[in-house]
Amino acid sequence: MKMRNAMFAFCTSLALAAGSLGSTNAAQLPAVSPAATAPAIHVQPSTIGPGDVLLVTGKQAGSVVVMNKTYSLQKSGDRFVRFIPIPIDAKPATYSVVTADKKAKAVFTIQKKAFAQDVITVSKQMEGMQQNTKRIEADQKRINKARSQSAAAPYFTDKFQLPVQGRLSTPYGYQRVVNGKIASRHLAIDIANKEGTPVAASQNGKVVLAEYLYLTGYTVMIDHGLNVFSSYGHMSKLDVKAGQIVTKGQVIGKVGTTGFSTGPHLHYAMLIGNTFINPNPFFQANPFDWK
């Protein structure tokens, strides 16, 4: 539901520090005049699926409690905003969003959603990559550091775009089965295309990581502000560096098959803080206009 005459509120399951980036680089949301008739808190969309994102809007600074977790509302320009990730294993039901002082409440519904299996076969050498916890943990520390700060104002004012065209080889949420063994869920989308196909930034932002990682190969991560991040993996080449400001549609790399990969494709993920979420709603509409 498009929000008019209200102040915005929102963000992630991890309380990451607000970025020190100035408003010069980040897009400012248009000012909104408060209205006495506006609800104290508002949620959108009102109906979502497991793994989706909830946008909570409040009239003033404070905190909200969602599914037994407390989130501080973030000031962005004249608005307070918080994007909240919904766990992929969340039970279908109607839930409440309650202000910390318990003076205001809104509700949303998680509807049932089934996820299929994705069965792949890899070499014994590739299967062994997933057992190298030392390399994986070392990379995770670098990743966590890259996502430890986010711009306080959003870089985006419209919907995101697919970073590359191609065949959707693995959708978000599929249960991975590797060599007959249940593995972790696939919390991203895989888009297959020939090696060397240009990969574009899905939205304006700041590159916070651009390097080779053990499992995802040549990888780029972009901060879009308000703890919204995108990640691009298995690329054959990187065309950007950490610290660089990029615009939506700008080429940041090329499709490849580096790291833990069985063929050329782009592994595209979106996160709220360190929580992987379903990217598809971001492609369908401006997140601030979700209905």
C-alpha positions as CSV (number, residue, x, y, z in Angstrom):
1,M,0.0,0.0,0.0
2,K,1.5,3.4,-1.0
3,M,2.2,5.4,2.1
4,R,0.9,9.0,2.1
5,N,1.0,11.5,4.9
6,A,3.0,9.3,7.2
7,M,6.5,8.8,8.5
8,F,8.4,5.8,7.5
9,A,10.0,3.0,9.7
10,F,12.2,-0.1,9.3
11,C,15.1,-2.9,8.7
12,T,17.0,-6.2,9.6
13,S,17.1,-9.2,12.0
14,L,20.6,-8.1,13.1
15,A,21.0,-4.7,14.5
16,L,23.8,-3.4,12.3
17,A,25.3,0.0,12.8
18,A,24.0,2.7,10.6
19,G,26.5,3.6,7.8
20,S,28.6,6.7,7.9
21,L,27.9,7.5,4.3
22,G,26.5,11.0,3.8
23,S,23.3,12.0,2.1
24,T,25.3,13.2,-0.9
25,N,25.6,9.7,-2.3
26,A,22.3,8.2,-0.9
27,A,18.9,9.0,-2.2
28,Q,16.7,11.0,0.1
29,L,13.1,9.9,0.5
30,P,10.6,12.8,-0.2
31,A,9.5,14.6,2.9
32,V,6.1,13.7,4.3
33,S,3.9,15.8,6.5
34,P,2.5,14.0,9.6
35,A,-1.2,13.6,9.8
36,A,-3.3,13.1,12.9
37,T,-5.4,10.4,11.2
38,A,-2.3,8.3,10.2
39,P,-1.9,5.0,12.2
40,A,0.8,5.0,14.8
41,I,2.4,2.0,13.0
42,H,1.8,0.5,9.6
43,V,3.0,-2.7,7.9
44,Q,3.3,-3.6,4.3
45,P,2.6,-5.9,2.6
46,S,-0.2,-7.2,4.9
47,T,0.2,-10.7,3.5
48,I,3.6,-12.2,2.8
49,G,5.3,-15.6,2.5
50,P,8.1,-17.3,4.4
51,G,11.4,-15.6,3.5
52,D,9.8,-12.4,2.5
53,V,10.4,-8.9,4.0
54,L,8.0,-6.8,6.0
55,L,8.2,-3.0,6.0
56,V,7.1,-1.4,9.3
57,T,6.3,2.3,9.4
58,G,6.0,4.4,12.5
59,K,5.1,8.0,13.3
60,Q,8.0,8.5,15.7
61,A,11.3,7.0,16.8
62,G,11.1,3.8,18.9
63,S,11.2,0.1,18.7
64,V,8.8,-2.6,17.6
65,V,8.5,-6.3,18.5
66,V,7.9,-8.7,15.7
67,M,7.8,-12.5,16.3
68,N,9.5,-12.1,19.7
69,K,12.3,-10.0,18.3
70,T,12.8,-6.3,18.9
71,Y,13.8,-3.9,16.1
72,S,14.7,-0.2,16.5
73,L,13.1,2.0,13.9
74,Q,15.6,3.8,11.7
75,K,15.4,7.5,10.9
76,S,15.9,8.3,7.3
77,G,15.3,11.9,6.3
78,D,11.9,12.8,7.6
79,R,10.8,9.2,8.0
80,F,11.5,6.2,10.3
81,V,11.9,2.9,8.5
82,R,12.7,-0.7,9.2
83,F,12.8,-3.6,6.8
84,I,12.3,-6.8,8.8
85,P,13.2,-10.2,7.3
86,I,10.7,-13.0,7.9
87,P,12.3,-16.4,8.6
88,I,11.9,-19.0,5.8
89,D,10.7,-21.5,8.3
90,A,8.0,-19.2,9.8
91,K,4.7,-20.9,10.5
92,P,1.6,-19.7,8.5
93,A,-0.5,-17.5,10.8
94,T,-1.5,-14.0,11.6
95,Y,1.1,-12.1,13.6
96,S,1.2,-8.8,15.4
97,V,3.7,-5.9,15.2
98,V,3.6,-4.1,18.6
99,T,5.5,-1.0,19.7
100,A,7.8,-1.5,22.6
101,D,5.6,0.6,24.8
102,K,2.6,-1.5,23.7
103,K,0.5,1.5,22.8
104,A,0.2,0.6,19.1
105,K,-0.3,-2.6,17.1
106,A,-0.6,-3.7,13.5
107,V,-1.0,-7.2,12.0
108,F,0.2,-9.2,9.0
109,T,-0.4,-12.7,7.8
110,I,2.2,-15.2,6.6
111,Q,0.6,-17.5,4.1
112,K,1.7,-21.1,3.5
113,K,4.3,-21.6,0.8
114,A,5.8,-24.9,-0.4
115,F,9.4,-25.1,-1.6
116,A,10.6,-27.8,-4.0
117,Q,13.9,-29.7,-4.0
118,D,16.9,-28.9,-6.1
119,V,18.9,-32.1,-6.7
120,I,22.5,-31.7,-7.9
121,T,25.5,-34.0,-8.4
122,V,29.0,-32.7,-7.9
123,S,32.5,-34.3,-7.9
124,K,34.0,-35.6,-4.7
125,Q,36.5,-32.7,-4.8
126,M,33.6,-30.2,-4.9
127,E,31.7,-32.0,-2.2
128,G,34.8,-31.8,-0.1
129,M,34.9,-28.0,-0.4
130,Q,31.9,-27.7,1.9
131,Q,33.8,-29.5,4.6
132,N,36.7,-27.0,4.6
133,T,35.3,-25.1,7.6
134,K,38.6,-23.1,8.1
135,R,38.3,-21.5,4.7
136,I,34.6,-21.0,5.0
137,E,34.8,-19.3,8.4
138,A,37.6,-17.0,7.3
139,D,35.5,-15.8,4.4
140,Q,32.5,-15.4,6.6
141,K,34.4,-13.0,8.8
142,R,35.2,-10.9,5.8
143,I,31.6,-11.0,4.7
144,N,30.3,-10.0,8.1
145,K,32.7,-7.1,8.2
146,A,31.6,-5.9,4.8
147,R,27.9,-5.9,5.9
148,S,28.6,-4.5,9.4
149,Q,27.6,-1.0,8.2
150,S,24.9,0.4,5.9
151,A,23.9,3.8,4.7
152,A,21.3,5.4,6.9
153,A,19.4,6.8,3.8
154,P,18.4,4.5,1.0
155,Y,20.2,4.7,-2.4
156,F,17.0,3.5,-4.1
157,T,13.7,5.2,-4.9
158,D,12.3,2.6,-7.3
159,K,12.2,-1.1,-7.8
160,F,15.3,-3.3,-8.3
161,Q,16.1,-5.0,-11.7
162,L,17.3,-8.5,-12.5
163,P,21.1,-8.3,-12.7
164,V,21.3,-10.6,-15.8
165,Q,18.9,-12.2,-18.2
166,G,18.9,-16.0,-18.6
167,R,17.3,-19.2,-17.4
168,L,16.2,-19.4,-13.7
169,S,18.0,-22.6,-12.8
170,T,17.3,-22.6,-9.1
171,P,14.6,-20.4,-7.4
172,Y,14.8,-19.0,-3.9
173,G,14.0,-21.3,-1.0
174,Y,14.6,-24.7,-2.7
175,Q,15.9,-27.4,-0.5
176,R,19.3,-28.4,-1.8
177,V,20.2,-32.1,-2.1
178,V,23.8,-32.6,-3.0
179,N,25.0,-36.1,-4.0
180,G,21.9,-37.5,-2.3
181,K,22.4,-35.7,1.0
182,I,20.2,-33.0,2.3
183,A,22.1,-29.7,2.3
184,S,21.2,-26.1,3.3
185,R,18.4,-24.3,1.6
186,H,19.2,-22.3,-1.5
187,L,18.5,-18.8,-0.2
188,A,19.2,-17.0,-3.5
189,I,18.3,-17.3,-7.1
190,D,20.5,-18.8,-9.8
191,I,20.3,-17.4,-13.3
192,A,22.1,-19.5,-15.9
193,N,23.7,-17.9,-19.0
194,K,26.9,-18.3,-21.0
195,E,30.2,-17.4,-19.4
196,G,31.2,-13.7,-20.0
197,T,27.6,-12.4,-20.0
198,P,27.7,-8.9,-18.4
199,V,26.2,-8.7,-14.8
200,A,24.6,-5.4,-13.8
201,A,24.0,-3.9,-10.4
202,S,20.4,-4.5,-9.5
203,Q,20.1,-1.1,-7.8
204,N,22.1,2.0,-6.9
205,G,24.5,1.5,-4.0
206,K,28.0,1.3,-2.6
207,V,30.2,-1.8,-3.3
208,V,31.3,-3.1,0.1
209,L,33.1,-6.3,-1.1
210,A,34.6,-7.3,-4.5
211,E,37.0,-10.2,-4.2
212,Y,37.4,-14.0,-4.6
213,L,35.6,-16.1,-2.0
214,Y,36.1,-19.8,-1.4
215,L,32.5,-21.0,-2.1
216,T,31.1,-18.2,-4.3
217,G,34.2,-17.4,-6.3
218,Y,34.5,-13.9,-7.7
219,T,31.9,-12.1,-5.6
220,V,30.5,-8.5,-5.4
221,M,28.3,-7.2,-2.5
222,I,26.5,-3.9,-2.7
223,D,25.0,-1.8,0.2
224,H,21.7,-0.2,-0.9
225,G,21.1,1.6,2.4
226,L,18.8,0.7,5.3
227,N,20.6,-2.6,5.7
228,V,19.5,-3.8,2.3
229,F,22.3,-5.7,0.5
230,S,22.7,-7.6,-2.7
231,S,25.3,-10.3,-3.6
232,Y,26.6,-11.5,-6.9
233,G,28.5,-14.8,-7.0
234,H,30.5,-17.3,-9.2
235,M,31.5,-14.5,-11.6
236,S,34.4,-14.9,-14.0
237,K,35.5,-11.3,-13.7
238,L,35.0,-8.3,-11.4
239,D,34.6,-4.8,-12.9
240,V,34.2,-2.8,-9.7
241,K,36.2,-2.3,-6.4
242,A,35.1,-2.0,-2.8
243,G,34.2,1.5,-1.9
244,Q,32.9,2.3,-5.4
245,I,29.5,3.9,-5.9
246,V,27.5,2.2,-8.6
247,T,24.2,2.9,-10.4
248,K,21.4,0.5,-11.3
249,G,22.2,-1.3,-14.5
250,Q,26.0,-0.6,-14.3
251,V,28.1,-3.6,-15.3
252,I,29.9,-4.9,-12.2
253,G,31.2,-8.3,-13.5
254,K,30.7,-11.2,-15.9
255,V,28.9,-14.5,-15.5
256,G,31.2,-17.4,-14.6
257,T,31.5,-20.7,-12.8
258,T,34.1,-20.0,-10.1
259,G,33.9,-21.4,-6.6
260,F,31.4,-24.1,-5.7
261,S,29.6,-24.2,-9.1
262,T,28.6,-26.8,-11.6
263,G,28.2,-24.5,-14.6
264,P,28.1,-20.8,-15.7
265,H,25.5,-18.9,-13.8
266,L,25.0,-15.9,-11.5
267,H,24.2,-16.6,-7.9
268,Y,22.2,-13.6,-6.8
269,A,21.2,-13.1,-3.2
270,M,19.5,-10.3,-1.3
271,L,19.9,-9.8,2.5
272,I,18.5,-7.6,5.3
273,G,21.7,-7.3,7.3
274,N,23.0,-10.9,7.4
275,T,19.6,-12.6,6.8
276,F,19.0,-13.9,3.3
277,I,15.6,-13.0,1.9
278,N,13.4,-13.6,-1.2
279,P,14.5,-11.0,-3.8
280,N,11.5,-11.3,-6.0
281,P,9.3,-8.7,-4.3
282,F,12.1,-6.1,-4.9
283,F,11.9,-6.7,-8.6
284,Q,8.1,-6.3,-8.7
285,A,7.7,-2.9,-7.1
286,N,9.4,-0.1,-5.3
287,P,9.8,-1.5,-1.7
288,F,8.2,1.6,-0.3
289,D,5.1,1.0,-2.5
290,W,4.6,-2.7,-1.6
291,K,0.9,-3.6,-1.3
